[in-house]
Amino acid sequence: MPRPSATSTSSKPDHFFTNELIGETPPSLSTMQRLYELATQLFTLAPWHLLDETELVLTRDSVTGETCYCSVMGELGEVVAVHAYIGSESYRLFRRVSAGEITGAGEFYAAQHSVYLEFVSVGELQAPDRKLLTALRHPTRAPKASPIFRACRPGFFPWYVTEQEARLLEECLRAVIVVSSAVAASTGQKFWERLYTYPMVLQGDEKKGEPRYKIELVETTLPKEPALAAAKLSPAQLRRLRNRDYAVRGVLELDHFPSSAKIGKKNERKALVSVAVAVDSETGFLFPPEMGIPGAPIADALGLAILNAAETSRTLPKEVRVSNRKFRECLDPIAEVCGFPVKVVRTLPALTEAREALLRMLSGEAPLGY
C-alpha cells in the first residue's frame, strides 16, 4: 500500500461514519489516522506471507480485558485481511470454522464478535470508506491495497467501526505487527509448535516515551459452552398451549437457525433474521415460523414456534424432537407444563427439507431500505 502524502488537517472531518453510527460514538480523525498508519505498516510487512490463518496472535482489550484472537488471511491471495475475534465465544466460533463445522454466512454472523481490517480494490470501497481515505490522502489507484475497517457484532452483518472498536482494532493490528516482525527477523521462531498455544503480545515498560512490547506463549482453553436461558412464555400463552380442547397427537420436529436475510435501513447496521420452525414429522407440513432479531432469546422463539403449531393444527404434540441438546434443556419448563417430552435425535428429516426451502426464500429478500 503506497504511503499517503502529507497534508493539512484543517479541512478534514473531526469524525467519520457519522451518518452510519447515529446514536453511537463515531471514530475520531486522530484514531483513524493511527489506524491507517498501522494498516500501511502492516501492508508493507505483508504478514500473510509469514503466518498461516490458523497461527493466531493474541492480545488483550485494554478496556475490557477480553482476549482477542487475531487471524491473518491472505496466503492464497483471495482475501487479504486481519480478523480479531473478541472473547472466548468468538474463539470457539473460529475453532468451529477451522474444523469445517460452520458452512453458512448466517451461522457465522449470528455468533461472530470481531473487528477487522481488509485490503480491497477501489471498486469495492463504499462511499464512507472513500470519504475516509480521501481525507487521509490515500492513493487509491493501487490495486487491492485500499484498507477498510469493520466490526462484527453477534447477529449483525459487518459494519463501520465505532471509536472504541477502532481503538481495539488498533491494539490488535499492533500485536500482529509485533509478532510478524519477530517472525521476519528470525527463522527460528516457533510460536505455534504446540496445539492451541499462541503468542500473546503484552505491553511492557516504556522506553524514551514509546511503549515496548513483549511476547509470551499462552495455551488457550475453551470454557464450557454456556447453556440457553429457559423458555419463558406468558401465562396467557401457556393457557393457550394447555387448551383442553386440543387433541394430543403427532410429532413435531423443532429447530432454530439464522438466515442470510438482512433487516436495516440504508444507513444503519444490518441485522440478520433468525428463524424458529416447527414441522409435522409425518406430513412435512411447515407451521408458521417465528422470526427473531439479534438479542431475542432463542428459547422463547422455540416456545412460540410450538405455540404457532398448536394453534394452527388445533392439537398438542405427543412428542417434540430437536437435534440440539441445549434446545431440549431450555424447553423443559414448557414440556413439564404441557405434558409432552422433548427428545434429542440425530436427524430431523422433515425439518431439513423445510429449512432449505425457507432459507432459499429468505435469501432472495432484499434488505429493508434498499
VOKOL-736893 format. One record per residue: z, y negated, x of N, C-alpha, C in turn. Coordinates in steps of 0.001 Angstrom, whole numbers, plus 500000, padded with zeros to 6 digits. Layout:
N
ZYXZYXZYX
...
//
This chain:
370
500000501195500859500000500000500000500000498773500882
498985497922500825498946496721501653500136495820501373
500575495111502404501721494222502235501312492960501480
502218492440500650501903491224499896501854490009500814
501109489016500392501055487780501158502216486892500765
502626486031501679503744485135501417503344484095500377
504307483719499536504020482719498504505307482061498060
505202480905497491506365480199496968506845480873495698
508165480868495486508730481478494280508898480475493149
508503479223493365508775478185492364508070478435491047
506881479082491091506132479283489856506314480677489277
507181481477489871507377482841489405508392482901488268
508262483856487366509265484015486307510626484382486888
511686484019486188513031484394486624513318485864486335
512690486385485261512902487774484860511576488376484406
511538489705484381510323490411483983510624491373482835
509564491761482124509644492694480998510542492156479874
510593490838479729511490490239478738511072490582477310
509773490630477032509321490967475677509550492436475344
509574493275476362509731494712476157511190495153476162
512098494277476590513513494646476702514396493689475911
513944493319474727514730492420473865516047493103473507
517151492375473693518471492945473420519069493647474628
518296493753475714518793494346476948518648493326478071
519134493660479264519066492737480390517826493029481216
516819492165481163515597492411481945515874492201483429
515074492849484287515315492719485721514972491332486238
515753490870487199515548489538487771514466489571488839
513974488393489186512969488265490227513486488821491548
514731488483491917515268488927493204515389490448493256
515802491055492151515910492515492114514547493168492260
513556492654491549512226493248491614511561492998492967
511891491900493601511366491673494949511904492720495918
513209493000495828513799494018496704513210495393496393
513040495674495116512490496970494714511052497112495211
510301496045495107508903496072495568508822496257497083
509701495590497802509711495738499264510023497184499664
510945497830498949511246499230499224510053500114498884
509358499802497783508165500570497421507098500449498506
506938499243499060505978499027500135506347499848501367
507643499824501701508116500591502854507918502089502627
508202502526501427508067503951501113506604504393501144
505718503544500632504296503893500645503790504035502080
504258503171502963503869503247504364504413504522505017
505629504879504666506266506076505225505639507367504692
505118507317503446504460508468502802505331509731502832
506496509718502208507386510888502261506816512126501591
505788511967500736505169513127500093504440514009501098
504226513498502315503666514329503381504771514991504209
506018514614503925507155515126504692508046516050503874
508141515786502563509060516512501697508307517209500575
508766518383500224508296519062499021509071518514497831
508512518588496634509189518005495465510485518724495107
510684519940495620511953520647495371512998520327496439
512607519607497504513546519219498558514169517886498167
515217517982497385515816516798496776516610515979497785
516699514682497496517555513751498232518584513223497247
519853513286497612520921512888496698521534511555497108
521979510815496114522785509621496334523650509428495105
524571508472495166525451508221494021525217506819493481
525196506734492163525102505441491491526344504634491852
526159503477492475527301502675492920528112502115491760
527538502099490555528248501571489387529010502670488662
528340503785488362528957504844487554529505505997488390
529039506131489636529470507247490464528704508529490205
527762508494489234526985509695488954526060510029490114
525844511318490320524921511751491359523488511634490862
522621511132491720521194511052491425520460512029492330
519529512776491753518792513817492460517336513364492556
516924512953493754515616512312493928514577513321494389
513474513383493664512379514297493972511142513487494330
510529513829495464509326513148495928508113513971495525
507193513351494796505994514029494332504764513407494984
503783514233495309502560513703495890501912514611496897
502513515754497135501972516683498120500544517103497774
500282517253496464498948517666496025498017516486495779
498564515272495813497739514084495687497428513659494265
497856514453493262497540514102491873498461513007491362
499758513150491606500748512154491214501546511794492454
501644510506492749502421510038493894503598509246493340
504803509798493482505946509198492800507256509661493419
508324508931493091509693509345493380510461509289492070
510951510444491623511743510540490401513204510759490775
514091509963490214515522510119490443516170510616489151
516596511869489151517234512487487992518720512118488012
519207511536486921520543510964486891521525511924486207
522547512363486934523599513179486350523283514660486318
524322515461486041524213516915486123523274517499485073
523223516919483878522349517484482850520876517229483168
520579516086483804519203515840484226518828516775485370
519801517042486250519559518007487325519340519405486753
520064519750485703519847521034485034518405521102484512
517944519992483950516566519943483457515577520140484613
515839519490485756514973519660486920514898521131487332
516033521797487317516055523215487689515243524046486697
515327523703485427514564524434484411513069524179484561
512707522944484884511294522633485117510782523419486317
511555523448487395511154524168488601510996525657488335
511800526190487407511730527611487075510645527915486046
509930526876485585508863527079484611509358527290483197
510596526883482917511175527085481586510834525957480625
510384524816481138510007523666480311508493523536480377
507850523615479249506385523582479239505806522375478513
506558521750477614506022520650476822506654519317477176
505872518243477016506379516899477304507547516536476400
507480516958475118508560516629474194509879517219474641
509868518475475047511087519138475505511631518460476762
510727518012477634511138517340478867511802516002478552
511139515160477762511667513826477498512881513837476574
513068514904475825514248514992474959515535515005475767
515465515529476999516676515665477815516657514826479083
515544514194479384515390513525480669516130512202480739
516902512025481829517551510750482134517217510438483592
516363509457483814515897509213485173515355507799485323
515175507408486570514403506215486918513355506667487918
512214505986487920511207506437488867510247505328489277
509652505563490442508568504753490995507330505632491040
506202505104490591504943505832490695503868504873491199
503003505389492050501873504610492533500638505013491738
499987504026491132498864504289490245497680503411490634
496554503674489996495379502833490204495498501563489364
494694500579489678494728499311488955494456499522487465
493544500433487155493191500673485761494321501249484936
495343501813485585496473502408484874497605501420484637
497501500228485179498561499232485011498569498681483591
499765498499483047499928497818481769500084496311482029
499929495520480977499988494061481137501288493597481800
502468494109481416503695493665482093503718494028483572
503118495176483927503026495540485344502161494542486101
501034494180485496500132493232486144500820491876486360
501595491460485367502307490182485489503295490234486643
504022491348486765504978491513487853504275491511489210
503250492334489342502576492467490632501835491196491026
501343490469490036500707489173490339501736488204490898
502926488163490285503985487272490765504429487638492174
504353488930492507504773489392493831503620489400494839
502459488901494418501279488809495279500849490181495803
500909491155494934500480492497495331498954492572495358
498355493067496433496898493213496494496448494411495664
496000494171494453495726495245493507494400495953493736
493642495565494731492354496221494950492494497586495611
493604497819496285493783499098496977493874500231495955
493110501317496138493122502413495170494439503191495190
494916503545494000496111504397493832497298503875494627
497452502562494696498519502002495522499303500912494811
499242500867493491499981499852492742501257500480492184
502424499954492530503681500563492078504040500162490642
504520501114489878505113500830488568506524501390488577
507415500751487843508837501094487846509257501412486413
509766502608486200510060503066484853511429503742484769
511908503853483535513149504577483243512910505524482075
513543506675482129513520507631481016514947507809480508
515128507685479209516413507961478577516235509156477653
517266509980477499517125511179476660516619510833475259
515520511473474866514959511237473543513949510114473479
513639509508474627512690508400474658511609508670475704
510464508059475490509394508137476465509627507079477556
508969507208478721509186506252479817508967504810479375
509808503917479904509736502503479545510122501671480754
509989500374480633510240499459481729511729499417482081
512024499201483363513410499232483830514162497965483453
515427498133483107516330497007482933516852496585484309
517666495554484337518257495099485603519065496216486251
519934496881485482520756497934486058519916499130486487
518923499486485698518052500612486069517245500298487321
516810499047487453516072498641488652516963498718489881
518218498296489740519146498358490871519440499811491254
519554500674490277519777502085490578518556502685491275
517363502346490805516153502835491450516083502327492888
516540501108493101516590500550494454517464501425495360
518624501830494872519518502686495652518867504038495942
518168504575494967517542505890495132516378505836496121
515554504797496049514440504674496990514950504506498416
516034503755498559516599503572499894517087504907500456
517681505733499601518151507057500047516984507923500497
515877507894499738514694508675500107514126508189501439
514121506880501653513616506319502911514490506755504083
515815506748503899516739507148504960516483508596505377
516396509497504403516196510910504723514795511164505266
513794510562504665512418510756505128512243510249506551
512884509134506863512809508595508217513462509543509215
514567510148508800515238511116509673514363512344509895
513682512788508839512781513941508972511611513591509879
511039512400509691509888511994510504510258511842511974
511511511461512246511944511224513624512289512501514360
512547513568513623512971514811514263512436516003513511
511612516808514199511072518015513558512140519091513412
513291518877514018514342519896513951515268519749512767
515049518733511906515916518544510748515766519721509782
516894520279509352516879521415508436517827521129507268
517477520099506516518343519678505424518353520675504267
517264521431504090517101522238502878517064523737503175
517711524155504258517707525571504637518420526444503613
519532525957503079520329526744502143519968526383500705
519920527394499872519538527200498474520505526244497772
519934525259497066520693524287496285521644523446497138
521323523314498417522066522429499307521118521315499746
521553520060499542520660518923499741521344517834500569
520563516974501219521142515832501931521597514749500958
522836514321501123523400513226500330523481511996501217
522917510880500763522941509630501522524123508791501044
524988508443501991526173507640501695526154506380502553
526676505297501996526709504054502759527909504054503681
527670503751504972528746503681505952529143502242506226
529704502020507395530130500669507783528916499785508069
529099498510507870528028497564508154527951497278509653
526751496973510106526542496581511496525712495313511496
526313494246512022525666492934512044525243492501510640
526118492757509669525862492339508299524933493236507520
524370494269508146523456495181507472524160496509507205
524000497068505991524650498354505701524056499483506532
524886500402506926524432501591507635524624502796506709
523831503822506922523870504977506034524085506251506831
524776507183506217524985508489506833524514509570505866
524175510707506428523650511822505638524607513005505744
525025513527504590525867514716504551525177515785503713
525331517024504101524781518119503308525764518482502202
525247518590500984526082518851499815525515520039499054
526361521007498768525943522139497931526162521777496474
525122521864495667525212521457494268525575522638493380
526348522351492371526682523338491344526461522710489983
526133523542489026525951523060487660527168523417486825
527742522445486124528841522778485217528327523603484038
529248524210483324528872524970482137528148524056481157
527062524564480592526275523753479664527125523355478464
527167522077478114528046521636477021527616522198475674
528615522488474847528337523001473501527910521858472593
527239522213471504526881521219470494528079520962469590
528185519730469121529232519424468145528965520208466862
530024520587466174529884521366464942529156520561463876
528383521261463070527639520609461986528607519982460988
528250518780460524529076518084459543528205517641458377
528378518296457255527742517849456031528804517197455160
528381516238454355529330515549453489529830516500452405
530980516210451791531469517063450695530425517236449594
529667516161449286528648516271448243527536517224448675
527131517176449929526091518075450420526560519522450426
527822519744450801528366521102450785528442521649449366
528785520787448397528827521243446999527444521667446537
526417520927446981525041521297446607524650522642447199
525145522941448398524848524228449020525576525379448322
526759525097447778527570526163447170527332526295445674
526285525690445182525974525750443759525933527198443273
526775527529442289526889528920441825525649529389441086
524779528457440693523557528860440004522520529418440968
522721529234442263521749529705443248521907531204443478
520791531904443425520799533317443799520935533430445320
521416534579445765521545534829447196520514535880447587
519519535474448343518501536427448772517670535835449924
517037536720450649516115536299451698516803535941453010
515992535816454027516442535474455375515732534199455825
516504533265456334515937532028456878515870532114458397
514730531725458958514619531517460396514747530016460630
515621529644461554516001528242461716515851527819463180
515339526605463396515197526112464766515193524588464776
515442524046465957515388522603466179514633522376467480
513667521451467479512872521228468675512311519807468680
512042519278469871511417517950469977509906518064469824
509289517001469376507829516937469295507343515869470273
506038515687470333505487514625471173505131513385470349
505516513383469078505247512215468228506132511043468651
505574509833468607506281508634469036506608507737467850
507780507117467930508173506098466954508548504845467733
508010503721467328508352502486468010507265501445467850
507670500192467744506701499118467641506035498878468986
505014498053468973504160497882470146504936497523471400
505876496611471304506567496126472495507983496662472630
508267497824472031509607498365472165509568499808472660
510689500258473180510826501598473729510484502632472658
509631503594473010509179504611472048510117505806472040
510593506161470851511442507337470677510577508528470303
511005509719470707510290510912470261510988511489469038
510215512113468187510713512685466942511132514127467190
512335514478466775512775515869466820512751516429465401
512663517739465306512473518378464008513382519596463874
514070519699462744514798520918462379514040521566461228
513701522854461379512899523526460357513540524850459959
513322525199458710513741526494458171512520527148457535
512331528434457819511175529185457335511653530483456701
511049530845455573511349532136454953510808533243455851
511677534141456269511287535166457228510216536108456693
510232536376455394509293537344454824507944536705454512
507955535532453889506702534920453443506114533931454442
506944533449455376506483532428456310506434531040455702
506994530863454505506966529561453836507820528561454611
507240527414454926507945526359455653508575525396454660
509884525309454669510595524389453787510542522977454375
510825521949453563510740520569454071511560520387455350
510934519970456447511658519804457714512563518584457695
513521518569458572514430517444458729514090516738460038
513609515497459937513211514734461114514422513994461681
514485513930463010515587513248463658515105512296464736
515980511411465159515691510450466217516730510624467315
516520510026468508517488510185469596518897509810469179
519849510654469558521245510408469227521704511077467950
520775511488467086521163512178465847521672513574466189
522823513987465671523383515297466015522449516440465619
522172517334466548521303518479466278521900519359465195
523201519574465257523856520454464283523689519926462868
523831518626462679523679518049461340522255518231460832
521269518064461724519871518257461324519622519703460903
520210520660461623520074522073461246520712522333459879
521878521756459661522535521921458368521709521348457233
521087520188457469520253519574456433518979520388456192
518460521052457239517293521912457046517641523091456139
518850523627456275519310524698455384519448524169453959
520003522968453842520149522357452519518786522122451877
517821521640452643516465521424452111515869522727451594
516064523801452364515528525103451957516193525602450688
517512525428450595518243525897449414517806525144448160
517649523835448269517291523047447094515829523254446705
514982523577447664513576523831447353513393525192446684
514094526207447193513926527575446692514899527938445576
515920527082445372516989527361444393517708528659444736
517814528937446027518530530132446488519333529782447728
520340530620447996521039530571449265520600531768450094
520461531629451391520042532775452196521163533804452309
520772535050452376521781536074452657522045536171454155
521132535542454954521302535543456402520451534428457004
520968533794458045520224532788458803520079533294460235
518865533177460779518611533651462138518200532480463035
518766532461464226518427531465465235518209532194466557
517516531546467495517305532164468807518155531512469893
518944530515469518519778529781470464521247529989470102
522020530511471041523434530782470776524183529515470381
523836528369470977524526527117470649524303526727469197
523137527075468639522876526770467240523792527589466332
523984528852466672524878529682465857526290529105465870
526771528735467037528140528232467148528338526943466362
527370526043466409527555524763465725527421524896464208
526797525999463737526636526208462297527764527018461678
528702527485462481529800528312461967530546527669460793
530858526350460851531591525753459713530822525861458394
529505525636458419528708525738457194528603527186456752
528420528095457702528307529515457371529576530029456698
530733529599457178532001530049456593532160529546455164
531784528293454932531924527715453597530972528364452604
529730528620453067528691529088452145528560530612452104
529183531315453035529248532766452943528068533522453514
527203532872454311526114533637454921526341533713456436
525986534834457051526132534947458503524974534265459227
525250533784460423524216533242461302524113534172462504
522941534748462707522753535728463774521782535200464828
522061535538466074521176535178467181520219536340467432
518919536041467400517899537066467629516991536613468777
516227537528469318515376537209470461514134536424470048
513574536727468904512351536048468466512461535641467006
511716534599466655511615534120465282510129534094464924
509548535239464584508086535316464422507517534412463355
508164534336462201507635533484461129507729532011461514
508825531647462155509024530243462502508102529811463643
507792530721464557506931530372465684505582529847465213
504999530522464246503701530097463723503810528749463028
504874528582462224505068527316461512505321526171462492
506076526459463552506371525436464554505094524946465232
504228525853465615502986525469466283502114524602465385
502060524960464108501263524168463169501858522772462982
503182522711462891503846521428462702503679520535463927
503790521116465133503619520332466347502195519807466480
501222520616466075499836520146466114499642518957465188
500253519029464019500143517933463068500797516661463617
502001516807464182502719515648464684502042515037465910
501427515857466740500796515332467943499588514472467633
499045514603466423497893513800466033498268512458465450
499582512195465280500020510927464718500045509849465770
499554508660465418499597507529466346500984506906466294
501466506321467402502757505645467393502763504492466390
503883504318465741504042503215464799503841501886465532
502996501037464999502749499749465612501482499694466430
500782500821466552499508500837467286498341500937466318
//
